[in-house]
Amino acid sequence: MLPLDKAYLDELNKIAKKIQESEDLAKYLEDEEEEHYENLKISFEPLIHQLSDKVAAENPLQLINFERRLMETDFEGLFLPRLLGYSVMRGELNENYKYVVPQDHFKDILMAICNSPNFEILKKRIGQSIQIGFALSSNIWITNLLAPIQNKRIKYFLQSQQLDKFRSLEGRIEGCRVYKRQFRNFNYMTADFPKNLGELKVQWSALKEFLIYRIEKKLDNTSLIPFLKDLIGNEEFKGHDEHLQIMAVTALFFDMNEEDKVFLAKHLNETRAKHPEFVQKWLELVLELHRSDRVDLDAAADARVSALLDKSVDDELTAYYNLMDIIHGVGYVNEDAMEAVKAFYNQRQGRSLINECVRRTIFNYFAKLLNNLEVTDYHELFNLSKIYTVYIKIFANEKFNQDVKKLSMRYVKRLLKKYTDKRGKDYQDIKKFVSSTFLDLNFLKEKEIVELFKTRRRRKKAEAQS
């Protein structure tokens, strides 16, 4: 984590000063009426949220120290319930839905709330966050958190937040699923960058998730480049899978200036020579990202890596990105691209990792077109089906065929919701196309086609019985 920039700190100090000078605070301190505290919340929490968003977007590695400033008494506990939720959501979970690393920042914020003179008001907004935070923590960690608390009222409140329904894995999964909905529009992610091999082994997964999150949200990552360079250039890390993963995400998705590109290319190719399973591990990540719906492993991503690679190295990675250059360069519908894919594919085992990456590249082109195609442009599906035929023949892969079928059927169902006049030209064109082409492609059987276009009888309302 990084110290807070003076500009952010000055803004926080201004807000704190206004809080302490506000009439609502004076009234609240005088009569302790909750409505005055609510007025404080209405007046100042939006300002804090706005500044929190700014720090999270521009300098996310400063978020923890930003939040620590908010835990000081002159903020009167404002925004702490939201921060408690952020701290719960940041923790990395294992397969058992328990935190991989104890969440000390969650503990610090919770203790700040418990020690606040406004605890009785704040506790009304933190129950669910404590329940989920405790559910994801170990019993020993919770016991150690509760042990020093002297106030019996506060201690009993915290103990009551340990719910039986979260003792099971299923309960924790469902609880997290429901809880995380309220945070989907907030930017709260931060991360630590490892300085030694021990930290790398522990922190890499959370760091990777943080990077993917920022790529997914299309945030400005300029402030992260120096820290990524330190990690990528660390000689101790080279040859380790965790280093490769972070370097690969950086190479695929981060736009850099020319100097930084030279730096990244140097260390990528050095690691490529040093890591005994570099190509295998790289392609495993490529496939993982292709299967994800969070990031777009598109032509730009492949081009970034292709420009970094030393193509004089005659290995499968060079061959793969040479093929990507052709596919993205002339277009996947071009005959030269089709021939290049066919030649590449036939030289390797059909179910090999590298061939699966090629299949996902082509499928993602299909998906991008159909998922964004307006129903009025359905003739594009007719044209695309000709391309389907070529690649289905090249790949001879049932999983690819089924994925293309699902993609196509989803679009066809959209068409049938739009074009309901069975005598209309649009409907008849669609029916004719599906009946012929989907049968030829083995997407549907004749019986299924009949069922798809069968007229559904509307049930007549039952006559009232006398």
N, C-alpha and C positions, 0 to 999 in steps of 0.2 A: 504494500500500500504506500501511497505517496502523501507528503504533507499537502495541506490545502493551499491553493494559490491565494495570494493576498487579496486579489479582486473578489474571489468568492467569500473569503473570510470577512472582508469589509462589508459585503452585502448582508451576510448573516448578522454581523454586529449591529448594522442599521435596523434590521428587523427586530432584533432582541431589544434594542433601545426603544423602539416604538411600542413594543409589547409592554415594557415596564412603565412607559409614560401614558399608556392608554387609560381612558376613563373606565372602560369595562373591567380592567384588572383592578383598578382602585375600588370599584363597586363590589367586585367579587371578594376582594380581601376584607372588605368591610362587613358584608352580610352573608358571604359564602353561598349565595344563591346560584344554582347551576345555570340558570339562563344567562348570567353574565359571562360565565366560562364558555358557554356555547357561542356567545357573541365574539369572544376572543378567537375561537376556532374559526368562525365564519370570516372574520376579518384577516387573519394572519396565515392560516394553513394554506390557502391558495398561493400566497407569496412564497412560502417555504417550498411547496410542491413545484412551483415554476423554477425556482433556483435549483432544486434537486434534479429536475429533468435536465437542466442546462449542464450541470456537472456530470451527470450520467452520460450525456451525449458527447460532451467535449473531452472530459478527463475522468473516465470511469474508475481509474485506479486511485482517485482521491475521494471516492464516495464514503469509505469507512471513516475517514477523519472528518468529512463533512457531517456525517451522522453523529459522530462523537461530540461535535460542537453543539448539536441540537439537544444532546442529553444533559447539558449544563442547565443550572436552575433558572437562569434568566429567560429561558424559553417556556417555562411553566408547564413542561410536559407536552406542549403542542407538537403534533405530527409524530409523536413517539409510537402511538398505536399503528400507524402506517409503516413506520420503520421496523417495528416488530414483525409485521407481515413480510416485509422484504427480506429480513434476516432468516425467516423460516424458509422462504422460497429459494434462497441462494444455495442452501446446502446440497451437496452431491449425495445421491442415494445409491445404496447397493441393491442387489437383486431381492433382498428381504425388506426393502423400503425402510432402511435405517440409514442414518447419516454415516458416510464413510469417515468423516473427520468431525469431532465434537464442535458444535457451533458456539464458540465463545462470544461472538458478537450478539447472537440471540440472547445469551445469558446477560451480557452487559446492558442491553436495552431493556430487558425485562426487569433487572435490578434497578435501573434508573426509574422505571415506572413505579415499582414497588416502594422506592424511597422518596417518591415525589409527594409533596403535601397535597397534591390533587389526585392521589391514588383512587379515592372512592368514585370519582367521576371517570377517570381513565379506565378503570377495570371493566366498565360496561362495554368497552370497545375492543377488548383484547382476548376475550374468552376463547374464541375459535382459533386464534393464532397460537395461544398457549397449548390448546388441546392437540393441534397438529404438530407443533414443535416438540412437545413431550412425546407424542406417539412415535416420532421419527428418531428420538434420542434413546440412549440406553438407560436402563433403570439405575445403574450406578451413577451415571452423569446427573440424573434428576435428583437422586439422593444427596449427592455432593452439593448440588445447587441449593437444596432446601435446608441442609444442615445448619448453616450459619444464621438463618433468619430467626430473629428473636420475637418479632411481632406475631403473636398466635393467630390473629385475624387474617393477616396476609398469608401466613403459612398455610392455614386451612383453605383459603381461597385457591392457592396454587395446587395443593394436594387434590382438591375437588376437580381439577381440570384433567386429571388422568382418567380417561374413559375406557371402560371395558371393551367397547366396540372396536377400539383400535389395537387390541392385543393380537388380533389375527392379521395375517398378511392381506387377506381380502379386504378387511376393514380399513387398513392403512391405504391401500390402493384407491379404494372408493373415496375415502376422506380427502386424499390429495387431489383426486380428480375434481371433486366439487370445490375444494378450497382454492385451487389455482385459477379458477375462472375469473375471480375478481381482480386478478393481477395481469390479465392478458394485455391490457392497454397501457401498462406502466413499464417504464424502463428503470430497472433497479440492479442490473447485473454488474458485478465487478469480479476481479480475480487477482490472485497472486502469481507473480512470475518467479519460477524456481531459480535459485542461485547455485545449488549444488545437486549432485546426482540423487541424493536421498530425497530432496524436495521435489525433484522432477518426477520420481516414481510415485509420489503421493499426490502431487498437484496437477499433473498433466491433463487428466481427464476433465477436471473442473475448468481448467484453462481452455481446453478444446471446446467445451460446451459454451463458455463465455464468448469465444471467437465466432462460433457458429451462430450464436444468438445475435451478435452484432452484424454479421453478414446477412442473416435473415431479415433483420430490421432495416438494412441498408443505412447503417449509421456511419459517420465519419470516423475512420480508425487511424487518422494521422498520428494522434498522440501515442498510439501503441507501437509504432514502427521501431523506435529506439530499443524498446524492451524485447520485441521479437528478434531484432538483430543480435542483441546480447545472448539470447537463448540459442538462436540458430548458429552463432559463431562460437559457442562454447565447445571447446575441443573434448572436454570430459563427456559431453552428451552424445557425441557422434557415434553411430553404431548402435544406439538404443532405439527401440521402436517408438518410445514416447517422443523423442526428439524428432523422429521422422514424421510422426503424425502432425505435430505443430508446424513443422517446416512445410509439409505438403499443403495444409490448409492455407498457410500464408502465401505459398507460391500460386495456388489455384485462384485465390479470391482477392488478394490485396494488390491494389495499384500502387506502384512505387516509382520514384524518380529514377533516372538513369544510373546514378551512383549506387543507389540501393539495389537496383536490379543486378548490377555487376557483383555486388557483395553476395546477394542471394544465390546467383548462379554459381559462384565460386564454391560456396559451402554446400550447396545442393549436390554438385558434381563430386566434390570430395567425399561427402557422405555416401553417395551412390557407389563409390569405389570401396569405401570402408565397411559398409553394412552388408553382411553376407546374404541377406534376403531382401535387399532394397526393392527390387522390382515386384516381388510377391506382395510385400507389405504395402507398397504404393498402390498397386492395383486393387488390393483389398479395400483400401480407403476410398478409391475412386468408385468402386461398386457400392460401398456403403452410402456414399453421397448421392449416387445415382438413384438409389432406392428410397432415399429420404425425400419427403415433400417439403423440407424446410429451406433448402438452398437449391439454386439452379446451376447445375454443372453444365454450362453451355459452351458455345464456341469461344467466347471470351476467356473462360477459365482454362480451356485446353490450350488456347493460344498463348496465355501467360506462361504456362509450363513449357510448351514447345520452344518458346524463345529463350528459356533458361537452360535447356538441356544441351549438353555436349553431344551433338549428333554423330561425332566421329566414333563414339562408343557403340559398337555393334551388339546391342542387346535388345530384348523384347520391348523395353521402354522406348527406345528410339524408334523401333518398328511401329509401335502403337501410336506414338504422337506424329509420326510421318503419315500414318493413315488418317488420323484426326485432321491433319492439315488439309488433306485432300477432301475429306467429307465436308468440312466446314468451308473450305475454299471454293469448290465448284458447286457445292450443294448436294445433299443426299439423294436428290431426284435425278441428278446427272448420271448419264450412262458410264462416264469414266469413274465416278465415285462408286457406282454399283459394281463395276468390274474390279476395282481396287479392293472393295470389301470382300467380294467373292474369292479373289486370289489369296488375300490375307487369311480369311476364315478357313479355307480349305487346306491351308498349310499347317493348321493347328487342330487339336482335338476339339470337337464341337462343344463339349461341356467344360472346356478349360476356362479358367478365370479371365484370361485376356479376351476370349471370344464373348464371354458374358458381358464384359464391359462394352464391347462393340455393339452387341445387341441392345444394351440399354441406351447407348448413344442414339441409335436409330429410332428406338421406341420413344425416346424423349422428344424427338422431332415430331413424330406422329401426335404425341400427347399435347405438345405445345400448340399445334395447329388446331386439333379438334376441341381442346378445352377452351380455346378462345374464338372458335368459329361461330358466327351468328347463324341462327336457323335459316335465315333468308339466303345464306350462301351455301346451301346444302350440296350444290353441284361440285363443290370442292371435295366433298367426300367421294363422289363418283370418280373424280380424277385420282384421288389419293389411293383408292382401292387398287389401281393398276400398279402403284408402287408397293402396296402391301404384297401383291402377288410375287413380285421379284424377290423381296427380302424374305418372305416366308419360304420360298424355294431355296434361297441361299442358306438360311439358318437351319431349316428343318428341325425346329425346336418347339416342342408343344407348349412350354411355358410362355414363350414369346407369342405364339399363336393365340393363347388364351388371354394374354394381356391386351393384345390388339383387338380381340373380340369384345372384351369388356369395355374398352375405350370406345369402340364403334357403336356398341349397343346403347351405351349411355347417351351418345349423340342422337342416335335414331329415336330413342324414346323422347328426347326433347323435340324432335321433329314431329312426332305423332301427337304431341300435346299442342303444337302450333297448328298443324294442318289436320283439321278434323273433318273437313268436307270430303267424303269418300269418293265423290264424283269429280272433285276438283283435279286440275292438272298436276298440281304439286303433290298431292297425296298419291296419285296414280304413278307419277314418276318415281317417287320414293319406294312405293310398293314393288314396282317392277324391278328397280335396282336391287333392293334387298332380296327379293325372291330369287333373283338370278345369281348375283355376286356372292351373297352370304352363303348360299348353298354350295357354290363352287369352291369357296374358301373353307368350307366345313365349319363355318361359324354357327350355322343353324341347320337343323334337319327340316325336311318338308313339313312335318307335323308342327314343328315349332314356328315355322313361318306362317302357316295357316292360323295358328293360335295368336300370333302377334297381331295379325291384321283382322282377326275375327271381330265382327260387330257385337258389342256387348249390349244385351237387352237390359233396359232399365226396368227395375221392379216397379210394378204399379202399387200405389199406396193401397193398403188393405182397406176395403170398404168397412165403414163402421157397421158393426152388427146391431141389428135392431133388438 
